[in-house]
Each structure stands twice: as structure tokens, then as C-alpha cells.
Amino acid sequence: MITLKPAVLSLVAFSTLTACGASNEVATRGDAAPLNFATSSPELRLIDEQAETLQQMSRDLVRRSTGKGAAMGAAVGCGLGLISASNASKCVAGAVAGGAVGAVVGHGHGKRKVAARVATVSQGDMALSLRNANATLSEIKTSLPSLLAKQDAELKALKRQRAANTITEEAYTARLDEIRATRAKLADALMDSADKARTSADNLGLAASQGQSGLMWHIGAAKRLEEESISTRSTITLL
């Protein structure tokens, strides 16, 4: 029998887990750059912070929803000592590196018990992330109407000033472009949240189809986050 050194085992485990997680994750619009709105105001800074928080939470949702099926299948040979998601990952790595997955798949009773333990930890992490993301989106929905109303009022005042020749066309256009940019970036952040919530729901659905139970609430919550993000985006009129 060939014995692998610990460094080799670590490399094999990392490569395997990376391959499992990458297939379901998609690149979306908001990954490349933060919002960093051009014009500062209390309302705008608040929306900026909330939107960036929502984007971070949405990325976290995708990470947490990926690889559940792999953990459930490969962790069968690890016993019932799993107490955290990180332990589950180590268990998967050991099973893959040691060639144990194929040998232990037939142990149905042990598989169900270990899968249930892994599922419990994963469901708790996922539920917390979903509740946090939904709470942040609710904060945005509360703050957004005031910001949009103030921008609309400012635009009307700018149009009156331009008509009265009290501001230049260049000044009017510059401020219009700033407001237009802030709205476009916020709309993009909300659609990014919707995209990632949809991806998370798809990942959880795949895990459920592979035999992991207890995910229906999580799938529904991810879909509601997607729908609410799209609904909130629809309140923003792009100029």
C-alpha cells in the first residue's frame, strides 16, 4: 500500500473540495467593485453601507449553500463526532484522500446518521445567513423611499434653476449624472443579491435532490430573498 505524506493529503483534500464547490457558484455583477457612491449625504451613506453589507451576505449565502451534497456523501466514514462545518470539511478531505468514499457508501445506516448530523449544522448556518440577509434587505427597503424622494425633489429644483438660468447646463448635467450613477449602482447591488439568492436556492435544491433532508424552509427563504430583492429594485427609477 502506498502511504501519502500529510502535505500531499492536504493538497488532494483542498483540490477535491474546491472542485465540489466551484461547479454551482456563478459570477455575478456585484463581485467586482464596491458601491462607493460619488456624492455624500447621511441617507446615501446609510444606503451605501446597507447595500454593501447585503452583497457580502449574499456571497456568504452562496458559499454556505455549496458543497452540502459532497459533505453528506463523503463524511460517511467519519463517525458521529462532527460538531462544525469545518470538521465536516476535514472529514470529507480525509475520506477522499484515503479512498474511503466508495468503501463506505454501502453503510446506509451510518450514512443516514452522519448525514443528519452534518445537515443539522449546515441548516443552522444557512438559516442564520438567510435571516441576516433578509434583515439587511428590510433596512434598505425602509431607507430607500426617503433617499429617492429627496433625489426627486432635488432634480425638480435643478430643472427650475436651469430654466431660470441660475445654474449652468454643465452644473445641471454633472449633478444629474451623479444621481443617475448612485441609482444604477444601488439597482445593480439589489440584482446581484437576487442573482446570488437564486444560486443559493439552486444549490440547496441540488443538495435536497441528493438526499439531504430539512432544506425546504431554507430553499423557500432564499427564493423569497430573491423576490424581495427584485421587488425593491423595481422601486428605483433609473434616469
N, C-alpha and C positions, 0 to 999 in steps of 0.2 A: 504493500500500500504506500502511495506517495503522500508524505506529510507536507502540507503547505505551511510556510512561515507566517507568523502573525501579520506582518506587513502585507503579504500577498492576500491573506484573507480579508484584510481591511479594504484593499483595493477592489477585490471582487465584490464585496458586500456593497461598497459605495456605488460601483458601476451598475449593479443589479437594481438597487433601489432607485437610482437616478433614472434608469430606463423605464421602470414601472411608473414613476411619477410624471415623466415628461409627456407621455402619449395623450393624456387627457387635458393638458393645460394649453390654453391658447393665448397668443399675444393680442392685447387689446390696446385701444387708443391711449389710455391714461398712463401707461408704464413709462413712457419716455421722459416726461418732464413734469415738474410740479406746476401748480397754477400760477403763483406769483403775480397776482393782478397788478396792473400798472398804477392804478390810482388808489390812494389810501383813504379809508374812512372807517369808522367803527363797525358799521354794518358790513362793509366789504371785507374787512379783515376777519370778522367772525365767519362769514360765509366761506372765505378762503380756507381758514383753519378747519372748518367742518367738512368741506369738500375733500381736502387732502386726507383728513382722518378717514373719511368714508372710502376713499381709494385704497388706503393702506389696509383697512379692514377687509375690503373686497379681495385684495390679493391674498390676504391671510385665509379667507374662505376657500379659495381655490387650492391653496396648499393643504389645508386640513381635509379637503374632500377628495384628494388624490391619493391613490395607493392603498385604499382600505381593503380592496379585494386581495392584493398581494399579501398584506399583513395577515389577513384571515386564513389564507391558504397555506402560507409558508410557516406560520407560527405554530403549526400543529404539534411539532416535536419539542416544543419548548416547555411544556408543563404548564402549571397554573400559577406561576409566580409573576405574571405580568401585572404591573401596577401603574404603568405610564406608557404614553405613546412612544417615548424614547426607548424604553425597554422592549416594546413590541418591534421597533425597527432593528434593534440589536439581535433580537430573536430571529427575525427574517434573514438578516445577514448571515448568521451562523448556520441556519438551515440551508441556505443557498450554497454557501461556501463549502459546507460539508456534504453536499449531495443528498441531504436528508429529505427534501421535499417529496420526491417520488416514493420514497420508502414509507413515509408516514401518512400519505393521503388516505390509505385504506382504513386507518383507525378512526372510524366515523364517530364513535362516542367521544373520544378525546378531542377530535376536531370541533365538535359542537360546543364542548365546554370551553375550550380555549378561544374559539371564535366569539363566543358570548362575552368572555372577559375583555377581549380586545374591543369588541363593539361597544361595550359599556363606556370605556374610557374615551373612545373616539366620539361617541354620541355626545358626551358631556362637553368636550372641547368644541365640537361643531355647534352645539346649542348655544354656548356662551358667545361664540363669534357671531352667530346669526342675530342674537338678541342685541349685542353691541352695535352691529351694523344697522339694524333697524332703528335703534335709539338715535344713532347719529343722523340717519336719514330724516327722522321725525324732527330733529333740531333744525335741519336745513329747511324743511317744509315750513317750520314756524318762522324762521328768519327771512326767508326768501321774499314773501309778499311785500314787506316793508322796503327792502332794497330795490325791488323792481318799481315800486310806486315812486320812490324818491328819484330814481333814474328817469322815469317817465316825466315827472314834473320838471326835472332839470332840462330835459330835451325840449319840452314845450317852451320853457323860458329862453333857452338858447335860440330857438326858432324866432321868437318875438324879438330878441335882441338883434339877430341877423337881419330881420325885416326892417328894423328901425335903424340899421347901420351903426349900432352901438358896439358891435364886435365885428372883427374881420371874418371873412369866409374861411381863412386858414385856421383861426382860433375855433370856429364852429366845427370845422371838419376834424380837427385834432381831438376835440373832446368827444365828438360822435364816435370816432374810431376807438377811443379808449373804452367807452361804454360798450360798444359792439364787441370788443375783444374780451371784456370781462364776462359778458353773457355767453359768448361762444365757448370760452374755457369752462365755465360752470356747466353748461349743457353737455360738453364733452365728458366732464367728470361724472355726471349722472349716467350717461350712456355707458361709460366704462364700468360703472358699478352694476348696471343692468347686464352687461355682457358677462361679467365675472360671476354674478349670481346665477345666470343661466348655465355657465360652465360648471359651477359647483353643483347645481341640481342634476345636471347630466352625469357628473362623476358619481354622485350619490346613487342615482338610478342604476348605474352600472354595477356598483357595489351590491345593491339590493338584488339585481338580477343574478349575481354570482352567489347569492345565498346569505348575505348579511341581513339580519332582521332588525326591526326597530328604527328604520330610517324614514318612514313615511312623513312624520312631523317635520323632519329636517328638510326633506325634499320640498314639502309644501311651503315652509318658511323661506327657502331660497327662491322659490318661484314668486312668492309674494314680494320679496325684496326686489326682484327684477321688475315686477309690475309697478310697484310704488316708485321705483327709480325712473321708469319711463313716464309715469303719470306726472311726477314732479318736473321732469324735463319738459313736458308739454306745456307747462305754465310759463316758460321762458320764451318770449318773442325775440327772435334774432333780427337785428336791424340791418 
